């Protein structure tokens, strides 16, 4: 499908910076497992590096062998692991999966593997693109919506809640990642529109914090 000229490139969104700023209090001083840690590797504001700086202990897993090798050589505590089926013989206060679940085809495997690695009262922190965001409609109308070729699905707050509850989780927090476009024009338009529409369509990414029920 043809891409709308209004749709920015994914690598230019700068979302990692905003995600980390809004989630850092969940990681600070905690033992953290970062599932899908290779996402954004090599770019400014790499999420796993940011987490590693403030967590008491941080470990990452990913299926990208070349990223694991390179990051390990640079001193990061990362190893190969499949998000849909992993066993580390350890538990964590926080399991983070940022912009990951939409890449998977075995949600049950991921959620059950994560649950086995949660310490008592531990939390699962998920972020994922919001299917209901207004941008999707706008881009689809104005030339076509380009979808990441690695994505298998979209979630909204309703379907994500239902999936987590079916897999034995209790939602502690359901929210959105608030971010700003880079250009002044996009910032102005976004600010105006977001005053007029509900949050479920105003923001591009969903945030969920959940515990094992």
C-alpha positions as CSV (number, residue, x, y, z in Angstrom):
1,X,0.0,0.0,0.0
2,X,1.2,3.5,-0.8
3,X,2.3,5.5,2.2
4,X,0.8,8.8,3.1
5,X,3.2,11.7,2.7
6,X,2.1,12.8,6.2
7,X,3.3,9.7,7.9
8,X,6.7,10.1,9.5
9,X,9.5,7.5,9.3
10,X,9.5,5.2,12.3
11,X,13.2,5.8,13.0
12,X,12.5,9.5,13.3
13,X,9.8,9.5,15.9
14,X,12.0,9.7,18.9
15,X,9.5,7.7,20.9
16,X,12.1,5.9,23.1
17,X,13.0,9.1,24.8
18,X,9.5,9.8,25.8
19,X,8.8,6.2,26.8
20,X,11.8,6.1,29.1
21,X,11.0,9.4,30.8
22,X,7.5,8.2,31.6
23,X,8.5,4.7,32.7
24,X,11.8,5.4,34.5
25,X,10.3,5.4,38.0
26,X,9.2,1.8,37.4
27,X,12.8,0.7,36.7
28,X,14.8,2.8,39.2
29,X,16.5,0.6,41.7
30,X,14.7,-2.5,40.6
31,X,15.8,-5.9,39.2
32,X,14.7,-5.7,35.6
33,X,14.4,-8.1,32.7
34,X,14.1,-6.4,29.3
35,X,12.5,-8.7,26.8
36,X,13.1,-7.8,23.2
37,X,16.1,-5.6,24.3
38,X,17.5,-5.2,20.8
39,X,14.8,-2.8,19.7
40,X,16.4,0.6,18.9
41,X,19.9,-0.7,19.3
42,X,22.5,1.7,17.9
43,X,20.1,4.7,18.0
44,X,20.2,7.5,20.6
45,X,18.1,6.7,23.7
46,X,18.4,3.0,23.3
47,X,15.8,1.8,25.9
48,X,17.9,-1.1,27.3
49,X,20.9,1.2,27.9
50,X,18.7,3.7,29.6
51,X,17.2,1.1,31.9
52,X,20.6,-0.4,32.7
53,X,21.8,3.0,34.0
54,X,19.1,3.3,36.7
55,X,18.1,-0.3,37.5
56,X,19.8,-2.2,40.4
57,X,20.3,-5.1,37.9
58,X,19.3,-5.3,34.3
59,X,19.3,-8.2,31.9
60,X,18.1,-8.3,28.3
61,X,17.1,-11.1,26.0
62,X,16.5,-11.0,22.2
63,X,16.6,-13.2,19.2
64,X,18.9,-10.8,17.3
65,X,22.2,-12.7,17.4
66,X,24.3,-9.9,16.0
67,X,22.9,-7.3,18.4
68,X,23.5,-9.7,21.4
69,X,27.1,-10.3,20.3
70,X,27.8,-6.6,19.8
71,X,26.1,-5.4,23.0
72,X,27.8,-8.2,25.0
73,X,31.1,-7.0,23.7
74,X,30.3,-3.5,24.9
75,X,29.6,-4.8,28.4
76,X,25.8,-5.1,28.4
77,X,24.2,-8.0,30.3
78,X,22.2,-9.5,27.4
79,X,21.8,-12.9,25.9
80,X,19.9,-14.8,23.2
81,X,16.3,-15.6,24.1
82,X,13.0,-16.1,22.4
83,X,10.3,-13.8,23.9
84,X,7.7,-16.5,23.2
85,X,9.4,-19.2,25.2
86,X,12.2,-18.4,27.6
87,X,13.5,-19.9,30.8
88,X,16.2,-18.1,32.7
89,X,16.0,-19.8,36.1
90,X,15.6,-16.4,37.7
91,X,12.9,-13.9,38.8
92,X,12.6,-10.1,38.4
93,X,10.8,-7.3,40.0
94,X,10.0,-5.7,36.6
95,X,9.7,-7.4,33.2
96,X,9.7,-4.8,30.4
97,X,8.5,-5.5,26.9
98,X,8.6,-2.2,25.0
99,X,7.0,-2.2,21.5
100,X,7.3,-6.0,21.4
101,X,4.0,-7.8,21.6
102,X,2.9,-6.6,18.2
103,X,5.8,-8.4,16.7
104,X,4.8,-11.8,18.2
105,X,2.5,-14.6,17.0
106,X,2.4,-16.5,20.2
107,X,1.1,-14.1,22.8
108,X,0.2,-16.9,25.2
109,X,3.8,-18.2,25.2
110,X,5.2,-14.8,25.9
111,X,2.8,-14.0,28.7
112,X,3.2,-17.3,30.4
113,X,7.0,-17.2,30.1
114,X,6.9,-13.7,31.6
115,X,4.7,-14.7,34.5
116,X,7.1,-17.5,35.5
117,X,9.8,-15.0,35.8
118,X,8.0,-12.4,37.9
119,X,9.1,-12.1,41.5
120,X,6.3,-11.9,44.2
121,X,4.5,-8.6,43.6
122,X,6.5,-8.1,40.4
123,X,5.1,-6.2,37.5
124,X,5.0,-6.6,33.7
125,X,5.4,-3.4,31.8
126,X,4.1,-3.4,28.2
127,X,3.9,-0.7,25.6
128,X,2.5,-1.2,22.1
129,X,1.1,0.9,19.2
130,X,-2.5,1.9,19.8
131,X,-4.8,0.6,17.1
132,X,-7.4,3.3,17.8
133,X,-5.1,6.3,17.4
134,X,-6.4,9.0,15.1
135,X,-3.2,9.0,13.0
136,X,-4.1,5.6,11.6
137,X,-7.4,7.0,10.2
138,X,-5.7,10.2,8.9
139,X,-2.9,8.3,7.1
140,X,-5.3,5.8,5.7
141,X,-7.5,8.5,4.2
142,X,-4.6,10.6,2.9
143,X,-2.6,8.2,0.8
144,X,-2.5,5.0,2.8
145,X,-1.2,3.7,6.1
146,X,2.2,2.0,6.0
147,X,2.4,-0.8,8.6
148,X,5.7,-2.1,9.9
149,X,6.4,-5.3,8.0
150,X,7.4,-7.1,11.3
151,X,4.1,-6.4,13.0
152,X,1.5,-9.2,13.3
153,X,-1.4,-7.3,15.0
154,X,-2.8,-4.1,16.5
155,X,-4.1,-3.8,20.1
156,X,-6.5,-1.3,21.7
157,X,-7.0,-0.9,25.4
158,X,-9.9,-3.3,25.4
159,X,-8.3,-6.2,23.5
160,X,-5.0,-5.9,25.4
161,X,-6.8,-6.0,28.7
162,X,-8.8,-9.1,27.6
163,X,-5.6,-10.8,26.5
164,X,-3.8,-10.2,29.7
165,X,-6.7,-11.2,31.9
166,X,-7.2,-14.4,29.9
167,X,-3.6,-15.2,30.7
168,X,-3.8,-14.7,34.4
169,X,-2.8,-11.1,34.9
170,X,-4.5,-8.2,36.8
171,X,-4.2,-4.8,35.2
172,X,-2.7,-2.3,37.6
173,X,-2.5,0.6,35.2
174,X,-3.7,1.3,31.7
175,X,-2.4,4.5,30.2
176,X,-0.8,6.1,27.1
177,X,2.7,7.2,26.2
178,X,2.6,11.0,25.7
179,X,5.0,12.3,23.2
180,X,5.6,15.3,21.0
181,X,6.3,15.5,17.2
182,X,9.5,17.0,16.1
183,X,8.3,19.7,13.8
184,X,6.6,22.9,15.2
185,X,3.7,22.5,12.8
186,X,3.0,19.0,13.8
187,X,3.3,20.0,17.5
188,X,0.7,22.7,17.0
189,X,-1.8,20.6,15.1
190,X,-1.4,17.7,17.6
191,X,-1.9,20.0,20.6
192,X,-5.1,21.4,19.1
193,X,-6.6,18.1,18.1
194,X,-5.7,16.4,21.4
195,X,-7.9,18.9,23.2
196,X,-10.8,17.8,21.1
197,X,-10.6,14.1,21.2
198,X,-10.6,11.4,23.9
199,X,-7.2,10.0,25.0
200,X,-8.0,6.6,23.5
201,X,-7.6,8.1,20.0
202,X,-5.2,11.0,20.9
203,X,-2.1,9.0,21.7
204,X,-0.1,6.6,19.6
205,X,1.1,4.1,22.1
206,X,-0.6,2.1,25.0
207,X,1.1,1.5,28.3
208,X,0.0,-1.3,30.6
209,X,1.4,-2.3,34.0
210,X,0.1,-5.7,35.2
211,X,0.7,-8.3,37.9
212,X,0.1,-12.0,38.0
213,X,-3.4,-12.5,39.4
